[in-house]
Amino acid sequence: MIQKAEKVSVYIDGFNLYFGMISKYEHTKWLNIEALSEALLKPNQKLEDVKYFTARISNNPSKEQRQKSYIDAIKTTRVKIIFGHYKSKPKSCNRCGHSWNTNEEKMTDVNIAVNMLTDAMDDKYDIALLISGDSDLVPPIHTIHKYFPEKRVVVAFPPNRHNNSVKNAAKGSFIIGRSKLVQSQFNEEVIGENNYIIRKPKEWI
């Protein structure tokens, strides 16, 4: 009897993955998210959906351009990009009194939680593969396992992002290794809409 393939949906915390990669494997940033998702599947699993959660960088033109190139490359795949936003927040030094504004990413964990839960309700997956080490995602993991006991949340930790609370909440976990990241890179030039050429940023070569 042929075993039915398990449906897998992948949910990627973009900044958690990015900062994990640059902390250990600096030259893997030109990452093909869809290819990585396929590479993480087991033989009896089928990739149904890939969702990438991020926010647009602001107030830094060079970083904005690099991010734009990367997002344009991702758009050539079947990955769905879901944006949160950056919010300006004042900070100050207690010792010298100097003040400045910083940008903080907002809504990513909420967007991931909502999508994982609604996709469970719509029976879009058997396994939710979460790529993140953010402990804020523990409550939605518990909620999915409580109300949808036939489904499993498995966590793929980015490099240097292992988190025991997330591991304990999941029904399986592993760390994404260097070989999977290296094997899942875009070509240095990617063909976008209307044959537009998207080039890997020089700073990432």
Summary of the structure (lengths in Angstrom):
residues: 205
radius of gyration: 18.0
end to end distance: 48.4
largest distance: 71.7
contacts: 603
relative contact order: 0.21
helix: 39%
strand: 29%
